[in-house]
Amino acid sequence: MPITAKEIKEVREKTGAGMMECKTVLEETKGDIAQAIQNLKRRGLAIAEKKKDNATKAGLVGSYIHGNGKIGVLLELGCETDFVAKNETFCELHKHLCLQVAAMAPVVVSRADLPKEMIEKEKEFYAQEVKGKPQQVVDKIVEGKLEKFFFTQKCLMDQPFIKDDSQKIGDLVKSYVAKFGENITVKRFARFELGKE
């Protein structure tokens, strides 16, 4: 069965992949759009994994001021080449990330940036909540609460994307890595809120 332009367009809109790549994956899945999207996402994650160690010396430092003028964000987004840094789609990702930081107020980019003492203190707090249960149960509950509450509040890459909470910010960035075929990293950010230190 031939693949239609409408099907290719639908897959492209949902994944951001190139037209020929969408057509190829639709042919491979015999027109199954849902399967084609899944296959493209898997390929994108594989590309992102291969690129994760590439240096990101180009990029963009940009700002966002919330409509009421009370919240501002400054964010550095790195990529491998100036060609990508000047691309409109890369700037779109930068804007999404700034909006995320403004709305959700993460503290650090990733878990690796969190001080060990802060994590240990949080673990102790959760352990006190379930004191008296067997140690294995306590450990599982503590780890679950760290994942569900602590990391998703404090770490930008672990937060659900405010425009689509079915994906985390880390996955959103990986999808752009797949689109461009080069590494993209959130280097740092600063969030300012009027009246807060």
C-alpha positions as CSV (number, residue, x, y, z in Angstrom):
1,M,0.0,0.0,0.0
2,P,1.5,3.4,-1.0
3,I,2.3,5.9,1.7
4,T,0.4,9.2,1.3
5,A,1.8,12.7,1.8
6,K,-0.8,13.2,4.5
7,E,0.6,10.3,6.5
8,I,4.2,11.6,6.1
9,K,3.1,15.1,7.2
10,E,1.4,13.6,10.3
11,V,4.5,11.7,11.4
12,R,6.7,14.7,10.6
13,E,4.5,17.0,12.7
14,K,4.6,14.6,15.7
15,T,8.3,13.8,15.6
16,G,10.1,16.6,13.8
17,A,12.0,14.1,11.6
18,G,12.8,14.8,8.0
19,M,10.3,14.0,5.2
20,M,12.4,11.2,3.7
21,E,13.0,9.6,7.1
22,C,9.3,9.7,7.8
23,K,8.5,8.1,4.5
24,T,11.1,5.4,5.0
25,V,9.9,4.5,8.5
26,L,6.2,4.5,7.3
27,E,7.2,2.1,4.5
28,E,9.0,-0.1,7.1
29,T,5.9,-0.2,9.3
30,K,3.5,-0.7,6.4
31,G,1.8,2.6,7.1
32,D,1.3,2.1,10.8
33,I,1.6,5.7,12.0
34,A,1.8,4.9,15.8
35,Q,4.6,2.3,15.2
36,A,6.4,4.7,12.9
37,I,6.4,7.4,15.6
38,Q,7.7,4.9,18.2
39,N,10.5,3.7,15.8
40,L,11.6,7.3,15.1
41,K,11.6,8.1,18.9
42,R,13.8,5.0,19.5
43,R,16.2,6.0,16.7
44,G,16.3,9.6,18.1
45,L,17.2,8.3,21.6
46,A,20.0,6.1,20.0
47,I,21.3,9.2,18.2
48,A,21.2,11.2,21.4
49,E,23.1,8.5,23.3
50,K,25.9,8.5,20.7
51,K,26.2,12.2,20.7
52,K,26.1,12.9,24.5
53,D,29.9,13.2,24.9
54,N,30.4,15.5,21.9
55,A,31.6,19.0,23.0
56,T,29.0,21.8,22.8
57,K,31.1,24.9,22.3
58,A,28.6,26.8,20.2
59,G,25.1,27.8,21.3
60,L,23.0,30.6,22.7
61,V,22.6,32.6,25.8
62,G,19.2,34.1,25.9
63,S,16.6,35.5,28.3
64,Y,12.9,35.4,29.0
65,I,10.9,37.9,31.1
66,H,7.5,36.7,32.2
67,G,4.6,38.8,31.1
68,N,4.1,40.5,34.4
69,G,7.8,41.5,34.7
70,K,8.3,39.8,38.0
71,I,10.1,36.6,36.8
72,G,13.2,36.5,34.6
73,V,15.3,33.7,33.3
74,L,18.8,33.7,31.7
75,L,19.8,30.3,30.1
76,E,22.8,29.0,28.2
77,L,22.0,26.3,25.7
78,G,25.0,24.6,24.0
79,C,25.3,22.8,20.7
80,E,28.2,21.7,18.5
81,T,28.0,24.2,15.6
82,D,27.0,27.8,14.9
83,F,24.8,26.5,12.1
84,V,22.5,24.8,14.7
85,A,22.8,27.7,17.2
86,K,21.3,30.1,14.6
87,N,18.5,27.7,13.6
88,E,15.0,28.8,14.4
89,T,14.1,25.4,15.9
90,F,17.1,25.5,18.3
91,C,15.9,29.0,19.4
92,E,12.4,27.4,19.9
93,L,14.0,24.8,22.3
94,H,15.7,27.6,24.1
95,K,12.4,29.4,24.6
96,H,10.7,26.2,25.8
97,L,13.5,25.7,28.4
98,C,13.3,29.3,29.6
99,L,9.5,29.0,30.0
100,Q,10.0,25.8,32.0
101,V,12.5,27.4,34.3
102,A,10.2,30.4,34.9
103,A,7.2,28.3,35.6
104,M,8.7,25.4,37.6
105,A,11.7,27.0,39.3
106,P,14.2,24.1,39.2
107,V,17.4,24.6,41.3
108,V,19.9,22.7,39.1
109,V,20.2,21.4,35.5
110,S,20.6,17.7,36.4
111,R,20.9,15.3,39.4
112,A,24.7,15.3,39.1
113,D,24.6,19.0,40.1
114,L,22.7,18.4,43.4
115,P,24.9,18.5,46.5
116,K,25.2,15.1,48.1
117,E,24.3,16.6,51.5
118,M,21.0,17.9,50.1
119,I,20.0,14.4,48.8
120,E,21.0,12.8,52.1
121,K,19.0,15.3,54.1
122,E,16.0,14.6,51.9
123,K,16.4,10.8,52.3
124,E,16.5,11.2,56.0
125,F,13.3,13.3,55.9
126,Y,11.5,10.6,53.8
127,A,12.8,7.8,56.0
128,Q,11.4,9.5,59.1
129,E,8.0,9.5,57.5
130,V,8.0,5.7,57.2
131,K,9.9,4.9,60.4
132,G,9.2,1.5,61.9
133,K,8.8,-0.4,58.6
134,P,11.3,-3.0,57.5
135,Q,14.5,-1.5,56.1
136,Q,13.9,-2.9,52.5
137,V,10.5,-1.2,52.5
138,V,11.9,2.0,53.8
139,D,14.6,2.1,51.2
140,K,12.1,1.5,48.3
141,I,9.7,4.2,49.6
142,V,12.6,6.7,50.0
143,E,13.9,6.0,46.5
144,G,10.3,6.3,45.1
145,K,9.7,9.6,46.9
146,L,13.1,11.0,45.7
147,E,12.1,10.2,42.1
148,K,8.5,11.4,42.3
149,F,8.9,14.5,44.4
150,F,12.5,15.7,45.0
151,F,14.2,15.2,41.6
152,T,11.2,16.4,39.6
153,Q,11.1,19.6,41.6
154,K,14.8,20.4,41.8
155,C,16.3,19.1,38.6
156,L,15.3,20.7,35.2
157,M,16.1,17.6,33.2
158,D,13.8,15.4,35.4
159,Q,10.8,17.8,35.3
160,P,7.8,17.0,33.2
161,F,7.6,19.4,30.3
162,I,4.9,22.1,31.0
163,K,3.6,21.9,27.5
164,D,3.4,18.1,27.4
165,D,3.7,16.4,30.8
166,S,4.0,13.0,29.1
167,Q,7.7,13.7,28.5
168,K,10.5,15.0,30.7
169,I,12.7,17.9,29.8
170,G,15.6,15.5,29.3
171,D,13.6,13.6,26.7
172,L,12.6,16.9,25.0
173,V,16.3,17.9,24.7
174,K,17.1,14.4,23.3
175,S,14.4,14.8,20.7
176,Y,16.1,18.0,19.5
177,V,19.5,16.2,19.5
178,A,17.9,13.6,17.1
179,K,16.5,16.4,14.9
180,F,19.8,18.1,14.5
181,G,22.1,15.1,14.7
182,E,24.4,16.9,17.1
183,N,24.7,17.2,20.9
184,I,22.7,19.8,22.8
185,T,23.2,20.6,26.4
186,V,21.7,22.9,28.9
187,K,24.9,24.4,30.4
188,R,23.4,26.6,33.1
189,F,20.5,28.9,34.0
190,A,19.6,31.6,36.5
191,R,16.0,32.4,37.6
192,F,15.1,35.7,39.1
193,E,11.9,36.5,40.9
194,L,11.1,39.9,42.2
195,G,11.5,40.1,46.0
196,K,13.2,36.7,46.3
197,E,16.8,36.1,47.1
